[in-house]
């Protein structure tokens, strides 16, 4: 980025020194809180009081009084009793799994769960890992039944996400939590993309499904709605959170969130739960409906999932995806293309990200430009004589 990413039409430069500016469908700042005056004021005041540096690990005086306030706000958002803060969202996911899974334990994980979880599973060195088909609760049930028929002693950690950013879809959390409890397993849910921007009062998909505060473990990130970097683990057991503080390597052996990050996340959390936060969430969902409706007219692509801050658009040709992205960016739409290893080889997917500051007219324009770019790319590559639009 050559300009602030929060601008209506920012400018970026790619690795080939090509510059582009236009409607920004790249930003994870879903509620546009990076420009909120209360968030910015909190950062400036904290800079004067604490300076820019945390000074050490969270367990060696790296936190401030703001940290405790932030933990309280996050407990309110998630409905959980206690919270551990991490320097990044990636560190939160990795650190929670890294702390809790022993070599003799079992892990049952949705195949599309975030890389931080997948790498933590590998680091646990447990040979007892099962990756189940995406959103397939019955597969989880049969897997847990099989595990418990031969092992009644060791732990089982089941891992999923409340909103999958690749597909913009969600699991049945209530059913999954029941399945886990029936088999003495623990459920860990990554809520990085929905806490703050979805659900009643910003309480996320869990609240939409009547599960706020009833999940075993929740991890999240500040890099989306909270206008900064950082992450957290929330639990209803202070024994679990205390254990993770000392045995989660990315907590124990990392410097704490800086005071500035903590202040930004705290101020953002307070906006999220306000009436203004509700208006901003409504704007995001309005924008999701508009963009999805307009992209539904695009041929040669597949619209995935359900309305959320993320609109995934799949193109079953990497060459077409790349060329269409270049055409769209040259015509004023900033977006990115997901390629292998994020998606299967030779496939491509746009992950279009919405904010509360997008205006309906510019989204209609952006959708038209992207649809035309995809059609042009298909014509040039001749990969499909009659590409057909579909939705899932």
N, C-alpha and C positions, 0 to 999 in steps of 0.2 A: 504494500500500500504506500502510495506517495502522498496521500492526504488522509485525514482522519476517516476511519472506516464508517463512522456514524453519519458522514455527510450523505445527503440525498443521492448524489451522483459522484462517488469517490473515483479516484484514479489509481490504477495499479500498473506495475511493470512486471512482465513475466521473465523467465530465465533466459529468454532470447532478446531481452531489452526492448520488447514491444510494449507500448503503453496503450491502455484502454480505459475509458470511463463510461459510466452509465448506471442504469438501475441496478442496485446492489442486491443480488440474491445469494450472497456469500456469507453474510453476517449471522453469527449465533446470538447476537444481542437482541433476543426476541422481543423484550419489552422496551427496547431503546433506553435502558436505564444508564448507559454510559454517558448520556448527555443530561441526565436529570440533575437539576440544581442541588438537590439535597445530597445526592451521591457525591457530586464534585465538591460541595462545601465540606462534607465529612472528611474527604481525602485531604483537603487543604488544612483543615483544623488539626487533623491527626499528624500531618507532617510537622506542624509547629510544635505539637506536644511530645510526640514520640520519635520523630525522625523517620527515615525510610527503611530502616533495617530491623529485622526481628532480633538479631544478636545471638541466636542459638537455637538448639532443638527445643521443641515444646516441653520436653521433660527437664530442660536446664534453663528455665527462666526465659524461654523464647516467646512466650505469650504475654499479653497485656490484659487489663481489665475488660477491654473490648472483646476479647476472645470469649469470655464467659457470657457476655451479652449476646454474642452471635450464636453461641450454642443454645441459649434459651430461645432465640427466635427460630432456629432450625427445628428445635424440639416442637415448637408450636406448629410449624408448617407441616412436619411429617406426622405429628401426633405421637411421637416416640418420647421416651423418658430421658435418654441421655445421648450425647453426641461427642464424637471425636473429630477434631479438625485436622486436615492434611494440607500440604502445600500445593497440591494439584488434584484435580478430579481423577486423573490416571493413578496417582499415588494412593488415593482413597480406595479405589477398586482393587488395586494390586495389594495394598497393605492389609486390607481386611481378609482377603483370601490367604495371603501369605502367613498371617498370624494364626488363622483358625484351622487350617487344614494340615494334619499330620500325615506322614508317609503311609500310615496304615488306614487312613480315612478314605472315604469315597466321595467323588465329585460327580454330579449329574448336571450338565450344563447345556442350555440351548445353543445350537450350533452357530447362531448368529450373534452371540453375546460378545461384548466389546473386547478388544485386544488386551486391555489391562487385566481382565479376568483370565483370559486364555494364557497369558504369559505367567500370571501368578500360579495358575494350576500347574504349568510346567515346572515352575520353581519349587513347588511343594514336593516334587519327586514322587508323588503318589502314582502307583501304577493302576489305580482303581478309578479310571475316568471314563464316563460315558457321555457322549454328545448326542442329545436327542434331536429329532427333526423339529424344525422351527415351530413353536407354539403348540406342540403336540403333547397335551397333558396326559393323554392315555398312555403314551410312551413312557412318560415319567412314572406313572402309576405301576406299569408292568416292570420297569427297571427297579424301582424301589422294592417291589414285592420280591423280585429275584434276589436282590442284594440281601434283604433281611432274612430270606430263607436260608442263607448260608453264613450270615454275619450279624449277630444281634448285639455286638459289643462296640464296634467302631462307629465313628460319626459319619453322617452323610450330609453334604452341603449341596443344595440345589440352587442353581444360579440362573436368573433370567433378567430381562429388562421390562420396565413398565411401558416404555415407548421405544421401539427399535427405530433408530434413525435411518437405517438403510431402507426400511419398508414402510415406515409410519404406521405400524400396527402394534397391537397390544395383546398380552396373554390374558386369560381368565385367572386373575390373581386369587380370587376367593377359592375357586376350585383347586388351584395349585397349592395354596396354603393348607387346605384340608388334606390333600394327598400327602403333603409333607408330614403333617402332624399324625396322620394315621400310621405312618411308617417310621416315626421317631427320627425324622430328618429336619434340617434347618433350611429355611428359604431365605436367600439373599437376592434383593431386587435392586437393580441399578435404575435410578430415577433421574438421571442427569438431564434428560431432555423435556421432562414434563412438569416437575415441581416448579411452581411459580407461575407457569404460563397456561396450565390446563387444570381442569377440575374446579369445584366450588372453592372460592377464596384462594385459588392458586395452590390448593393442596394436592394437585396431581391426579394421575389416573387412579391411584389407590383410592382416593376419596370418591372419584366418579363411580367406582365399583363397591363402595361401602366398606373399604378395607383400610382406611386411614388409621394408623396407630395399631393395626392388628397384624402387620407383617413382622416376621422375625427380625430381619435386618434390612436396612435401606442405605444405599450409598448414593451420593450425588455429587454434582460439580457446580462450581461458581462461574464457569466459563461460558455459560449460556445466559440465563436470566439475570444473574447477579452482577454483571458488569465488571468482573475481575477474574482472576485465577484462584484456584483452591478447590478443596473438596471436603467431604465429611462422611462419616459412618454414623448412622442413628440406630439405636437399639432400645429395647424395653428392659434391658438388664445392665445395671452399672457394673456388674461383674464382668460381662462381656466387653464393655467399652474400656474398662480399666486394663483388662488383659491385652486388648488390641493396642492400647497406648504403649505398652512396653514390649510387645512381641510383633507388632507390625513394623517391619523394617523401614518403610517409607515414612513412618511417623517418628520412631525413635532416633533414626540416623539421618534425618533431614532437618534443615532449618525450618522453623515455624513459618506460617503465613506472616508476611510483613504486616506491620500495623496499618499500612495504607490499604492492603488487600482486605484485611479484616474490617476496616472502617467502611470500605466500599460495599462489601457483602452485607454488612449490618444495615447500612442505610438502604440498600436495595431491598432487603428482606422486609423492612418497614413499609416501603412503598408497595411491595407486592401485596401485602395484607390490607392496604387502604382502599378506599373507593376508587382512587385514581388507578391503582393496580388493576381493579376490576374492569375499568374502561379500556385500559391498554390490552388486557387479555381479550376482551371482546373485539378489539380492532384486529388483533392477530388472527382470530378465528374467522372473522369476516374476510380478511385477506386470503386465508386458506381456501375458503369456499369460492372466492372469485377466481383465484389462480387455477384451482382444480377444474372449475367449470370451463375456463378458457382453454386450458391445455387438453381437455377432453376432446377438443376439435382437431387436435394434431394427429396426422397420419404417421405411421411408421414408428410409433412409440407406445409404451404401456404405462399408464398412470397407476401407481401402487398405493395401497393402504387407505387410510381414512384421514379426515381433516385434522391437521395438527400444524405446528410451526414449520414442519418439514414436508415438502412435496417431492416425492421421489418419482422420477420419470425414466423408465428403462428404454434403452435402444439396443436391439440385439445385433449390433455391429459396432466394433470398436472404431473402425475407420470412419463410419458415419458419425458416431458420437464426437470424435475429435474434430472433424471438419465442421460439424454443426456448431460446436462450441466456438470455434474460431470465427465463424460467420456471425454468430449472435453477438460476440464481444465486439466485433468491428462495427456492429450496428447499435451498440449502446446497451447491452445486457451483460452484466458481470455474473458469471456462474462457474461452477467447476464440475469436472467429470470424474466419477469414480471408476477406476480400472482395477485389474488384478494387482495385488492379492485381495483387495477389498471386495471385489465381486469375481465370479468365475471367469476363467480365461476367455478372451474374445468377446466378452460382454462389456457393456458400458451403462452407466446410470448417472443421471444428473440428480444431485441432492440440492434442491432449491430451498432456501431458508428465508423465512418471512419475519418481519418485525412489525411492531405497532405503528411505525412511522411510514410504512408504505401506503401510498394512495391508490384507490381502486383504478383510476385511469392509467397510472403508470404500470400496474400489473397487467391490465388488459393489453397495453402496448407491448410489454415484455413477452407475454405469452404469444402474441401474434408474431413477433420477431423470431422467437425460438421455434415456433411451429414451422414458419417459412424456411428457417435455416435447416431444420431436420429434413423437410421435403426436398430442398435443394441438394443436400448431401446425399440423400438416397438416390436422386436422379444421377448425380455425378458418379456414384460408385456402382450403380446398377445392381445392388445386392438384393433388391426385392422388386419385382415388377409391379406388384400392387400391395404395398405395405398397408396394413389395416390397423386402425386405432383400436385399442382394447383397454379395459379397466379391470383391476382386481382389488 
